[in-house]
Amino acid sequence: MSITRRIFLKNGALAIVATTAVPGFLRRAAFAAETAAGKKRLVVLFQRGAADGLNIVVPHGESAYYAMRPSIAIPRPGRNESALDLDGFFGLHPSMSSLKPLWEQEHLAIVHAAGSPDTTRSHFDAQDYMESGTPGVKATEDGWLNRALKAPSGADAAKAPSPFRAVALGTSLPRALAGTQPAVALNNINEFGIGGRVGAPAPIAPTFEAMYAQSVDTVLHGTGHETFEAVRMLKSADPARYTPARGANYPNGQLGQGLRQVAQLMKADLGVEVVFTDIGGWDNHVNEGGSQGQLSNLLRQFSQSIAAFWTDLGDLGADTVLVTMSEFGRTARENGNRGTDHGHANVMFVLGGPVKGGKVYGRWPGLDSSQLYEGRDLALTTDFRRVLGEAVARHYGNKDLDTVFPGFENSPQKFLGLLG
Amino acid sequence: MRSASRKTTLLLLALALCASASLIAVDKAKSKSAAAGRMEEEKRALHALNRLSFGPRPGDVEKVRAMGVDKWIEQQLNPSKGDDAALEARLAPLRTLHMSTREMMEEFPPPQVIRAIAEGRMSLPSDPQRRAIYEAQIERYKRRREQQQKEAASGNNNASAAGEDAKGGEGDRKDMDPAERAQRREARMYAELKSEGLLDMTPEQRTAEIMKMSNDERRALARGFSPEECEKVFSEFSPQQRETVLALINPQAAVVGEVQQAKLLRAAYSDRQLEEVMTDFWFNHFNVFINKGPDRYLVTAYERDVIRPNSMGKFKDLLFSTAKSPAMLFYLDNWQSVGPNSEFTKNGPQRRGNQQAGAGRNRRMNQGGFGRGQMGRHRYPGMGQPPSGTGMPPAGGQQDQMGQQRRQQQQNRRSGLNENYARELMELQTLGVNGGYTQKDVTEVARVFTGWTIKQPRQGGDFDYEGRMHEPGDKVVLGQTIHDGGEGEGRKVLEMLARNLATAKFISTKLAQRFVSDAPPPALVDRMAQTFLKTDGDIREVLRTMFKSPEFWAPEAFRAKVKTPLEFVASAVRATGVDVQNAAPLVQALNRMGMPPYGMQPPTGYSMKAEAWVNSNALLSRMNFALALGGGRMPGVKFDPQTVLRGAPPPEKSDAALALLEDALLSGDLSKQTHDIIKKQLDNPQVTGRLLDDPQRAPNLGMIAGLILGSPEFQRR
């Protein structure tokens, strides 16, 4: 109840701010409410299937790279369909040109040779570990992103948290969001409700809502309450009216449409704090392609979706950080069929207002045979928990990293300094 | 008739609560029913049905009470081997259920076979229907190949091959020449026109029409349909017609769809309910993911020949037969685990003088690729997989590259020890995660099971022990030396694990979690574990210990379990007695709730605990399912109020209708709050569709049923 009221009040106040000249105290009050509500947002994007980091952020300064990938290497900058140079050593895959401006504006940072230290090359296990946040430990029941949700403090402690605090796009909660904190799984905001489309009158919905609201069943009552609260909030906020900002051209495909909905939720001021979404199709054992081809096509979709999301967020970008990850990288050498096999370290992108971008972070281990992990894969120099830990602590504001990543020493001194 | 006095009791209860919510009045009503000695026994019957079956059907509570609850339980523990005619009739049209894996692969060819034919290594079948299936797939394969070659040859490809795969369709590519594009557009328009016409045809005409179509048209047709339209087109097909059409578009999806649908049909209609519950339990315990490569074809036999026959036998037998099943060997990669010091590693895959066999082995070793299509959008309950088993799946070409992949992997894959099975065997199947084993034990057990492999996994082959892959030497497992002994080592380890106290406790805990509560009383688990040890892991005996325990019948156990999506859907189908002519919409409902049948990717299996299933998306899906079921909006799943009325005249007043349905669907066990809320809504003409000036119109039983099925009370068992 309090939530809805709070949101309405806030919306009302903001509406005043937006429309006309308002007394200073009111404006201050509105912004204070904003800050108090804790508006830091973290978006996690999982590339399922093990993306080929070496062809995504290309070490064009390494001659070994070209020797090991005769048919799929991305040419050095300056040639035809070549890597988009970043810093004289690394370059972006040419189909990721939509991310280049974000790099130049220093909103986009890159961490290379990052990932999970576990040696498994099983998609199942590696994804599981990266979502539980405890590589090598299978017994962990909850996910790191759920543990990252901070306890409401100050004025928020008295209020019920927004049901949209933690959102996953999909039919059920991913492993990363499993746990004690409520999180909402949402497949399509237009179909999140009783009897189909949001906003369509379904006279039966209030009946169900009343049943769950009055139920003494503690388990179902709680989730039922959250659910209908979410449905109602969604309905009144009507995220559908937040059409993408000018210039935010989301490509077709699940990721683009998913991020478009995430932006809608954020712009509708529904109290979103963490978001989990994913995109598959990276497991290119065969005909991966170089500047053109399968990976190239997927990367175009991937980067255009992210760029559109960033454009769409507008001012909200200042308080938003997006991190990408994939369960492991791929072999440094291309295989016999112009593809790559399961490898080890990978590349992560970190995008956002507070990000100190325009830089490739992490120690580069090199690609000489002796430098490769097990003689075949990019070695790992940055644990993915280091990157996520910094985003969780410095940006999102949950300093209790021992709980988020148990068993991993993650002191601020060891952070890469990605965030200002 | 039977519930005359029950109704009075309920009425009294309701009145008492309505009047003042006086506790005294409630107690009075309760004591009155207890005095009659009926409610108690009825509650026991209901509880037993809720736990040992997928939920009571109309009349089941009475039947069990009449028979005697204990006697019914014994009957369920010892199901007659006789046939379950009603169920068999419903399953009969799903032909793959009775096929061997090899037959299945012949009738519904996997991409490897299609490739072999396209490359002239195999010939087409002569049966016309089968031939049509093959030809459709071959054409698709060839088109895909051309595309790939074109892409590789020309630099001009903005085609989103990957994007297409993700969506599963083939859009117009930018590199198409105009003529090709025009041709495609025409095919699509034609298909769209046809699809409208198709909806008006009889199912027979429809099948014939689709059989006549070119592959392009079929694809365009499948693409042009919304999921709802797919359901509509398919709903009136007989299962055979569905199978044929589906096989033309995607043979693998036809196979997967049938076994998924069969699961729902068995849960809903089997007389041997406990056996089905236990089959589901053990499948989940020894989980295999149906969308991992050849497991699409292996799961049917795995459940039919490995799990179900052992579901109430000895745990040891389950353990042995799962260990040797191709489905498990493939799923947990043991089939390609090779001893580092084995003959195979030392002398290479090819045996002198027997190159044929060696080459076969080598090929086998290199087929464990992880096809792109297997990476669902999500890896957790149920997402992203195409709603197989329903409508027309997207015609994705995910596996068409396997030929090249295979050759390539042959050069690249390093053979070696694979610990996957060894770890899950101890962590998830026997000892449990804290069962006292170490990483060293995992490695040793992996060494023990080297050589346990599959003969030609992609041709439906069976278990094979290959001595050349086996790691020589003694192994030490859990402090015990396993002497160098080939295949026998594995058997010894399985024996050891099956007899271990940790295993007894772990299995007992999981059983009690399924049948009693999410956090079962430790004393009960201990007694069950004792039985397990005393009876050499006799599952039936362990169940009996549990069913006879006071903990099982304790008041706090009553409705203590939140239904999983499967339990919810199956119990709703059973409670309403709907006639399921097409189970695909039920499979789709489970997909939406995050529990696609056989679709759990990690080896943990689905959770049995409430927290995994109580989330907003899933709850909304349940309510929408309930309304669709009651409202008759699910194609091929018809609700007939007569099954619930059981001969009684349809009630004229909404109050009577509500009482009747509460009784039928929940044995009257609906809270006062829920009852009042529904009652209030029934008086609202906007909800009931009854106009105020038309009081004579009969209450909408389907809508009331939907409300009850979507209520908090119905989410528990």
Interface residues (C-beta under 8 A of the other chain):
Chain A: R48 G49 E81 S122 H123 F124 D125 Q127 D128 K138 A139 P163 G170 T171 S172 L173 P174 R175 A178 A183 V184 A185 L186 N187 F192 G193 I194 G195 G196 P203 I204 P206 T207 F208 A210 M211 Y212 Q214 S215 V216 D217 V219 L220 H221 T223 G224 E226 T227 A230 V231 N252 G253 Q254 D278 I279 G280 G281 W282 D283 N284 H285 V286 N287 G289 Q292 G293 Q294 L295 N297 L298 R300 Q301 T331 N335 G336 N337 G339 D341
Chain B: Q148 E151 A152 G155 N157 N158 A159 S160 A161 A162 G163 D165 A166 K167 D333 G369 F370 G371 R372 M375 G376 R377 H378 R379 Y380 P381 G382 M383 G384 Q401 Q404 Q405 R407 Q408 Q409 Q410 Q411 N412 R413 N420 R423 E427 V433 N434 V562 N591 R592 M593 G594 Q601 P602 P603 A610 E611 A612 V614 N615 S616 N617 A618 L619 L620 S621 M623 N624 L627 S671 Q673 T674 I677 I678 Q681 N684 Q686 V687 M703 G706 L707 G710 S711 P712 E713 Q715 R716
